[in-house]
């Protein structure tokens, strides 16, 4: 994982931070390796269980809009050289914003669920891997957290075909 860039997509209480910490490297491994930087798509003030050595989203960014958190992540974190891990419920929206600013090098028309659609055939990806955690929540997520996860997955389903070659589902 020398230069690997990983994005973890899921709603709240789905195990994003836990997986990021595991992928980052553990100082208790038989042969410890340097920890990979983790970037969390939430400001520190909203995180219930902050982790050490994690960079959180800057405070005060609006949740939506052209100057919102998703655009900030797409512009600032996705453009960094690796290795890194970006995780958070904002990642699906950030990937959708990235598509708008980094068009594919080649596309083709393919028949999709709703008729023909433009599908990328070759382009630079913002990461080497995207891991999607579409699973039940841990620790009794609230109805609001479950609703937020459904919203994240709705955005993800709209853009998933762009990232198919680098996506895995856990």
GURORO-706048 format. One record per atom (N, C-alpha, C, O): residue in three letters; x, y, z. Coordinates in pm, whole numbers, padded with zeros to 5 digits, always signed. Layout:
! residues N
ALAXYZ/...
This chain:
! residues 170
UNK+00084-00118+00000/UNK+00000+00000+00000/UNK+00088+00125+00000/UNK+00060+00221+00072/UNK+00192+00124-00078/UNK+00288+00234-00077/UNK+00227+00366-00120/UNK+00250+00468-00054/UNK+00149+00369-00227/UNK+00089+00494-00274/UNK-00061+00480-00293/UNK-00122+00563-00360/UNK-00119+00378-00238/UNK-00261+00353-00262/UNK-00349+00461-00199/UNK-00327+00507-00087/UNK-00450+00500-00277/UNK-00550+00596-00232/UNK-00683+00522-00222/UNK-00728+00462-00320/UNK-00745+00526-00105/UNK-00868+00451-00080/UNK-00977+00546-00034/UNK-00954+00634+00050/UNK-01098+00529-00091/UNK-01215+00605-00048/UNK-01315+00504+00007/UNK-01345+00404-00058/UNK-01367+00531+00127/UNK-01468+00445+00188/UNK-01600+00520+00188/UNK-01610+00630+00243/UNK-01702+00458+00126/UNK-01834+00520+00110/UNK-01935+00444+00196/UNK-01947+00322+00185/UNK-02008+00516+00280/UNK-02117+00458+00360/UNK-02178+00568+00445/UNK-02123+00677+00458/UNK-02293+00538+00500/UNK-02358+00630+00592/UNK-02303+00614+00733/UNK-02208+00539+00756/UNK-02364+00685+00828/UNK-02318+00679+00967/UNK-02332+00540+01028/UNK-02424+00466+00994/UNK-02241+00507+01118/UNK-02245+00384+01198/UNK-02236+00258+01114/UNK-02296+00156+01148/UNK-02161+00264+01002/UNK-02146+00147+00915/UNK-02007+00086+00922/UNK-01982-00015+00856/UNK-01915+00142+01000/UNK-01782+00085+01017/UNK-01674+00150+00933/UNK-01568+00091+00913/UNK-01699+00270+00882/UNK-01601+00339+00797/UNK-01471+00369+00872/UNK-01362+00340+00823/UNK-01483+00428+00990/UNK-01364+00465+01067/UNK-01286+00342+01113/UNK-01163+00342+01113/UNK-01358+00239+01153/UNK-01292+00116+01197/UNK-01214+00053+01082/UNK-01099+00014+01099/UNK-01278+00044+00965/UNK-01210-00012+00849/UNK-01090+00075+00810/UNK-00983+00022+00778/UNK-01107+00207+00812/UNK-00996+00296+00777/UNK-00877+00274+00871/UNK-00763+00269+00826/UNK-00904+00260+01000/UNK-00796+00236+01096/UNK-00727+00103+01069/UNK-00605+00093+01079/UNK-00805+00000+01034/UNK-00745-00131+01003/UNK-00659-00123+00878/UNK-00549-00178+00874/UNK-00708-00055+00775/UNK-00633-00045+00650/UNK-00511+00045+00664/UNK-00412+00029+00592/UNK-00517+00138+00757/UNK-00410+00234+00775/UNK-00282+00172+00830/UNK-00173+00223+00806/UNK-00295+00064+00902/UNK-00178+00000+00963/UNK-00189+00006+01113/UNK-00235+00105+01169/UNK-00148-00099+01176/UNK-00163-00110+01319/UNK-00025-00122+01383/UNK+00055-00206+01342/UNK+00001-00039+01482/UNK+00132-00043+01548/UNK+00155-00173+01623/UNK+00268-00200+01666/UNK+00050-00255+01641/UNK+00064-00382+01712/UNK+00087-00500+01618/UNK+00090-00614+01663/UNK+00102-00473+01489/UNK+00132-00581+01394/UNK+00271-00636+01423/UNK+00355-00566+01480/UNK+00297-00764+01383/UNK+00430-00821+01407/UNK+00543-00734+01350/UNK+00647-00718+01414/UNK+00522-00678+01232/UNK+00620-00586+01173/UNK+00546-00455+01145/UNK+00488-00438+01038/UNK+00550-00363+01241/UNK+00474-00239+01224/UNK+00515-00165+01097/UNK+00632-00165+01059/UNK+00420-00103+01034/UNK+00445-00022+00916/UNK+00397+00120+00945/UNK+00317+00140+01036/UNK+00445+00217+00871/UNK+00399+00354+00893/UNK+00248+00363+00868/UNK+00195+00301+00776/UNK+00180+00440+00951/UNK+00036+00456+00934/UNK+00007+00541+00810/UNK+00074+00640+00783/UNK-00094+00499+00736/UNK-00141+00575+00620/UNK-00233+00685+00673/UNK-00318+00658+00757/UNK-00219+00809+00625/UNK-00305+00918+00673/UNK-00454+00890+00645/UNK-00491+00841+00538/UNK-00537+00922+00743/UNK-00682+00906+00730/UNK-00745+01044+00732/UNK-00711+01128+00816/UNK-00836+01068+00638/UNK-00910+01193+00627/UNK-01058+01161+00644/UNK-01115+01083+00568/UNK-01121+01224+00744/UNK-01262+01198+00776/UNK-01348+01312+00723/UNK-01318+01429+00746/UNK-01456+01277+00654/UNK-01546+01375+00594/UNK-01644+01438+00689/UNK-01754+01475+00648/UNK-01609+01450+00815/UNK-01689+01520+00915/UNK-01599+01620+00987/UNK-01480+01593+01006/UNK-01653+01735+01028/UNK-01573+01822+01114/UNK-01562+01760+01253/UNK-01653+01689+01297/UNK-01454+01784+01321/UNK-01428+01726+01453/UNK-01543+01752+01550/UNK-01575+01667+01632/UNK-01605+01869+01541/UNK-01712+01906+01636/UNK-01835+01815+01624/UNK-01917+01813+01716/UNK-01850+01741+01514/UNK-01967+01655+01497/UNK-01937+01507+01518/UNK-02028+01424+01509/UNK-01812+01473+01546/UNK-01772+01333+01560/UNK-01792+01288+01704/UNK-01739+01350+01797/UNK-01868+01179+01723/UNK-01896+01129+01858/UNK-01775+01063+01922/UNK-01752+01078+02042/UNK-01697+00991+01842/UNK-01582+00918+01894/UNK-01458+00953+01810/UNK-01416+00872+01728/UNK-01399+01072+01831/UNK-01283+01112+01750/UNK-01166+01017+01771/UNK-01145+00965+01881/UNK-01091+00997+01666/UNK-00974+00910+01672/UNK-00847+00992+01660/UNK-00845+01095+01592/UNK-00742+00949+01727/UNK-00615+01021+01714/UNK-00558+01001+01573/UNK-00590+00903+01507/UNK-00476+01091+01531/UNK-00408+01080+01402/UNK-00502+01079+01282/UNK-00467+01025+01178/UNK-00620+01138+01296/UNK-00715+01151+01185/UNK-00731+01298+01155/UNK-00743+01379+01247/UNK-00731+01334+01028/UNK-00756+01472+00986/UNK-00905+01485+00956/UNK-00959+01412+00873/UNK-00969+01578+01023/UNK-01113+01598+01006/UNK-01140+01716+00913/UNK-01054+01802+00894/UNK-01259+01718+00857/UNK-01301+01824+00767/UNK-01294+01959+00839/UNK-01325+01966+00958/UNK-01254+02065+00771/UNK-01251+02197+00837/UNK-01390+02237+00889/UNK-01492+02207+00826/UNK-01391+02303+01001/UNK-01517+02351+01060/UNK-01577+02461+00973/UNK-01505+02536+00907/UNK-01709+02469+00973/UNK-01777+02580+00910/UNK-01813+02562+00763/UNK-01876+02650+00704/UNK-01773+02451+00702/UNK-01812+02429+00562/UNK-01960+02396+00556/UNK-02007+02316+00638/UNK-02035+02453+00463/UNK-02176+02414+00451/UNK-02186+02269+00405/UNK-02097+02218+00338/UNK-02296+02204+00441/UNK-02314+02065+00405/UNK-02333+02048+00254/UNK-02289+01948+00198/UNK-02397+02144+00189/UNK-02424+02131+00045/UNK-02384+02258-00028/UNK-02341+02356+00032/UNK-02400+02254-00159/UNK-02371+02372-00241/UNK-02233+02366-00305/UNK-02153+02278-00275/UNK-02208+02463-00392/UNK-02082+02467-00466/UNK-01961+02488-00376/UNK-01850+02449-00413/UNK-01980+02548-00261/UNK-01870+02568-00167/UNK-01884+02478-00046/UNK-01828+02506+00060/UNK-01958+02370-00061/UNK-01984+02281+00051/UNK-01877+02175+00072/UNK-01775+02172+00003/UNK-01902+02090+00169/UNK-01806+01988+00212/UNK-01768+01895+00098/UNK-01650+01862+00083/UNK-01865+01850+00018/UNK-01835+01755-00091/UNK-01739+01816-00192/UNK-01644+01749-00236/UNK-01762+01940-00229/UNK-01673+02006-00325/UNK-01535+02026-00264/UNK-01434+02010-00332/UNK-01531+02061-00136/UNK-01403+02082-00068/UNK-01321+01952-00068/UNK-01201+01954-00095/UNK-01386+01841-00036/UNK-01316+01711-00036/UNK-01265+01678-00175/UNK-01150+01639-00192/UNK-01352+01694-00277/UNK-01312+01663-00415/UNK-01193+01749-00458/UNK-01101+01700-00524/UNK-01193+01875-00422/UNK-01086+01967-00463/UNK-00957+01949-00385/UNK-00848+01962-00442/UNK-00967+01919-00258/UNK-00850+01919-00171/UNK-00794+01781-00139/UNK-00673+01761-00148/UNK-00877+01688-00103/UNK-00826+01557-00062/UNK-00806+01464-00180/UNK-00704+01394-00186/UNK-00899+01460-00275/UNK-00886+01366-00387/UNK-00768+01400-00478/UNK-00723+01314-00554/UNK-00719+01521-00472/UNK-00607+01561-00558/UNK-00470+01534-00495/UNK-00368+01555-00559/UNK-00467+01489-00370/UNK-00340+01465-00302/UNK-00275+01336-00351/UNK-00346+01240-00382/UNK-00143+01332-00358/UNK-00077+01205-00387/UNK-00095+01109-00269/UNK-00111+01152-00155/UNK-00093+00979-00297/UNK-00112+00880-00191/UNK+00017+00849-00120/UNK+00123+00900-00157/UNK+00008+00768-00020/UNK-00112+00694+00021/UNK-00200+00779+00112/UNK-00151+00868+00183/UNK-00330+00751+00110/UNK-00426+00809+00202/UNK-00554+00729+00199/UNK-00579+00649+00108/UNK-00636+00751+00302/UNK-00770+00692+00311/UNK-00866+00804+00343/UNK-00847+00876+00441/UNK-00969+00820+00260/UNK-01076+00917+00286/UNK-01201+00840+00320/UNK-01241+00749+00247/UNK-01264+00876+00431/UNK-01387+00807+00471/UNK-01488+00908+00522/UNK-01451+01012+00576/UNK-01614+00877+00503/UNK-01719+00963+00555/UNK-01843+00958+00468/UNK-01839+00918+00352/UNK-01955+00999+00528/UNK-02080+00996+00453/UNK-02080+01096+00338/UNK-02164+01084+00248/UNK-01990+01192+00338/UNK-01982+01293+00232/UNK-01910+01239+00107/UNK-01913+01303+00002/UNK-01846+01122+00116/UNK-01762+01074+00005/UNK-01840+01047-00123/UNK-01789+01074-00232/UNK-01961+00993-00114/UNK-02039+00969-00237/UNK-02068+01101-00308/UNK-02056+01110-00430/UNK-02106+01202-00232/UNK-02132+01333-00293/UNK-02004+01396-00346/UNK-02006+01462-00449/UNK-01893+01374-00275/UNK-01764+01427-00323/UNK-01724+01360-00454/UNK-01671+01426-00544/UNK-01749+01231-00465/UNK-01719+01161-00591/UNK-01808+01213-00704/UNK-01762+01227-00817/UNK-01933+01242-00674/UNK-02023+01299-00775/UNK-01971+01437-00818/UNK-01976+01470-00937/UNK-01922+01516-00725/UNK-01863+01647-00759/UNK-01737+01628-00843/UNK-01713+01703-00938/UNK-01656+01528-00807/UNK-01533+01502-00882/UNK-01565+01470-01028/UNK-01495+01516-01118/UNK-01670+01392-01052/UNK-01710+01359-01189/UNK-01736+01488-01267/UNK-01698+01498-01384/UNK-01799+01585-01204/UNK-01830+01711-01272/UNK-01708+01793-01307/UNK-01712+01873-01400/UNK-01598+01774-01234/UNK-01478+01853-01260/UNK-01370+01776-01335/UNK-01278+01837-01390/UNK-01380+01645-01339/UNK-01278+01562-01405/UNK-01346+01467-01502/UNK-01363+01349-01471/UNK-01385+01516-01618/UNK-01456+01430-01713/UNK-01367+01316-01762/UNK-01245+01327-01760/UNK-01428+01207-01806/UNK-01351+01093-01855/UNK-01277+01127-01983/UNK-01314+01219-02056/UNK-01172+01052-02009/UNK-01097+01069-02133/UNK-01174+01011-02252/UNK-01165+01063-02363/UNK-01250+00904-02228/UNK-01330+00841-02333/UNK-01463+00795-02273/UNK-01468+00754-02157/UNK-01569+00801-02352/UNK-01700+00752-02308/UNK-01763+00674-02423/UNK-01718+00679-02537/UNK-01868+00601-02389/UNK-01948+00534-02492/UNK-02092+00529-02442/UNK-02118+00542-02323/UNK-02183+00509-02535/UNK-02325+00497-02500/UNK-02354+00349-02473/UNK-02321+00263-02555/UNK-02416+00321-02358/UNK-02456+00184-02325/UNK-02599+00185-02278/UNK-02647+00282-02219/UNK-02667+00075-02304/UNK-02804+00063-02258/UNK-02801+00037-02108/UNK-02738-00057-02061/UNK-02871+00123-02035/UNK-02876+00111-01890/UNK-03018+00085-01843/UNK-03106+00052-01922/UNK-03039+00100-01713/UNK-03170+00075-01652/UNK-03277+00168-01707/UNK-03393+00129-01721/UNK-03239+00291-01738/UNK-03337+00392-01781/UNK-03317+00434-01926/UNK-03345+00548-01963/UNK-03268+00342-02008/UNK-03240+00376-02147/UNK-03091+00384-02170/UNK-03014+00327-02093/UNK-03051+00454-02274/UNK-02909+00468-02303/UNK-02848+00577-02217/UNK-02910+00680-02191/UNK-02726+00554-02174/UNK-02656+00652-02092/UNK-02509+00655-02130/UNK-02455+00558-02184/UNK-02445+00768-02103/UNK-02303+00782-02128/UNK-02228+00714-02014/UNK-02254+00741-01896/UNK-02135+00627-02049/UNK-02057+00553-01949/UNK-01909+00573-01979/UNK-01867+00562-02094/UNK-01830+00603-01876/UNK-01687+00621-01900/UNK-01622+00488-01937/UNK-01656+00385-01880/UNK-01530+00491-02030/UNK-01455+00371-02065/UNK-01309+00384-02025/UNK-01240+00283-02008/UNK-01262+00505-02010/UNK-01124+00527-01968/UNK-01113+00666-01907/UNK-01150+00765-01970/UNK-01061+00672-01786/UNK-01034+00802-01725/UNK-00945+00784-01604/UNK-00923+00672-01556/UNK-00896+00894-01556/UNK-00816+00897-01434/UNK-00912+00889-01316/UNK-01005+00969-01308/UNK-00892+00796-01227/UNK-00977+00786-01110/UNK-00922+00872-00996/UNK-00802+00897-00991/UNK-01009+00917-00905/UNK-00961+00996-00792/UNK-00895+00910-00684/UNK-00835+00963-00590/UNK-00906+00777-00697/UNK-00849+00685-00599/UNK-00814+00554-00669/UNK-00851+00532-00784/UNK-00742+00470-00597/UNK-00709+00337-00650/UNK-00814+00235-00614/UNK-00833+00136-00686/UNK-00883+00257-00503/UNK-00989+00168-00456/UNK-01101+00250-00396/UNK-01077+00351-00330/UNK-01223+00204-00419/UNK-01339+00257-00348/UNK-01405+00138-00280/UNK-01439+00039-00345/UNK-01423+00149-00150/UNK-01487+00043-00073/UNK-01622+00095-00028/UNK-01631+00199+00037/UNK-01728+00022-00062/UNK-01865+00062-00028/UNK-01917-00031+00081/UNK-01916-00153+00066/UNK-01961+00027+00192/UNK-02014-00048+00305/UNK-02165-00029+00311/UNK-02215+00052+00389/UNK-02236-00104+00229/UNK-02383-00097+00229/UNK-02434-00214+00311/UNK-02470-00319+00258/UNK-02436-00193+00443/UNK-02471-00300+00536/UNK-02542-00240+00656/UNK-02543-00118+00674/UNK-02602-00326+00739/UNK-02669-00273+00858/UNK-02571-00197+00947/UNK-02451-00226+00950/UNK-02624-00101+01020/UNK-02540-00020+01107/UNK-02502-00091+01235/UNK-02566-00188+01276/UNK-02397-00042+01298/UNK-02348-00095+01425/UNK-02401-00009+01540/UNK-02421+00111+01524/UNK-02422-00072+01656/UNK-02454+00003+01776/UNK-02585+00078+01772/UNK-02595+00189+01824/UNK-02686+00020+01711/UNK-02819+00080+01709/UNK-02822+00221+01650/UNK-02848+00317+01723/UNK-02796+00234+01521/UNK-02804+00369+01460/UNK-02946+00424+01474/UNK-03043+00350+01476/UNK-02955+00555+01483/UNK-03086+00621+01494/UNK-03158+00615+01360/UNK-03099+00579+01257/UNK-03286+00649+01361/UNK-03363+00655+01236/UNK-03301+00758+01142/UNK-03297+00737+01021/UNK-03253+00869+01198/UNK-03188+00971+01115/UNK-03060+00920+01051/UNK-03033+00950+00935/UNK-02980+00843+01126/UNK-02858+00786+01071/UNK-02889+00684+00962/UNK-02820+00678+00860/UNK-02993+00603+00983/UNK-03034+00509+00879/UNK-03083+00582+00754/UNK-03053+00541+00642/UNK-03156+00691+00773/UNK-03203+00770+00660/UNK-03085+00831+00584/UNK-03085+00836+00461/UNK-02985+00879+00660/UNK-02866+00936+00595/UNK-02793+00829+00514/UNK-02745+00857+00404/UNK-02785+00707+00567/UNK-02720+00599+00493/UNK-02795+00571+00363/UNK-02733+00552+00258/UNK-02928+00568+00369/UNK-03006+00546+00246/UNK-02978+00657+00145/UNK-02969+00630+00025/UNK-02966+00781+00191/UNK-02933+00892+00102/UNK-02795+00876+00039/UNK-02778+00902-00080/UNK-02697+00834+00119/UNK-02562+00811+00067/UNK-02567+00704-00042/UNK-02505+00718-00147/UNK-02641+00597-00015/UNK-02648+00486-00112/UNK-02725+00527-00238/UNK-02697+00476-00347/UNK-02821+00618-00226/UNK-02891+00669-00345/UNK-02794+00745-00434/UNK-02792+00725-00555/UNK-02714+00833-00374/UNK-02613+00906-00452/UNK-02515+00807-00513/UNK-02480+00819-00631/UNK-02469+00709-00434/UNK-02372+00612-00483/UNK-02426+00536-00604/UNK-02356+00521-00704/UNK-02551+00488-00596/UNK-02608+00412-00708/UNK-02612+00495-00837/UNK-02599+00440-00946/UNK-02629+00625-00823/UNK-02632+00712-00942/UNK-02496+00724-01010/UNK-02489+00749-01130/UNK-02388+00707-00934/UNK-02254+00728-00991/UNK-02169+00601-00995/UNK-02059+00604-01050/UNK-02217+00492-00938/UNK-02136+00371-00922/UNK-02076+00322-01054/UNK-01963+00273-01055/UNK-02148+00334-01164/UNK-02097+00283-01292/UNK-01969+00353-01335/UNK-01889+00296-01409/UNK-01947+00476-01290/UNK-01824+00548-01325/UNK-01702+00484-01262/UNK-01591+00490-01316/UNK-01722+00422-01146/UNK-01610+00372-01066/UNK-01606+00220-01057/UNK-01534+00164-00974/UNK-01682+00153-01140/UNK-01694+00007-01135/UNK-01560-00066-01131/UNK-01546-00159-01051/UNK-01461-00029-01212/UNK-01335-00105-01212/UNK-01257-00101-01081/UNK-01173-00187-01056/UNK-01284-00001-00997/UNK-01204+00011-00874/UNK-01289-00006-00748/UNK-01241+00022-00638/UNK-01414-00052-00761/UNK-01506-00060-00648/UNK-01517-00202-00595/UNK-01523-00299-00671/UNK-01519-00210-00462/UNK-01549-00338-00397/UNK-01654-00311-00289/UNK-01657-00204-00228/UNK-01739-00410-00266/UNK-01848-00399-00170/UNK-01821-00493-00053/UNK-01795-00611-00072/UNK-01827-00439+00068/UNK-01808-00520+00188/UNK-01934-00516+00272/UNK-01939-00579+00379/
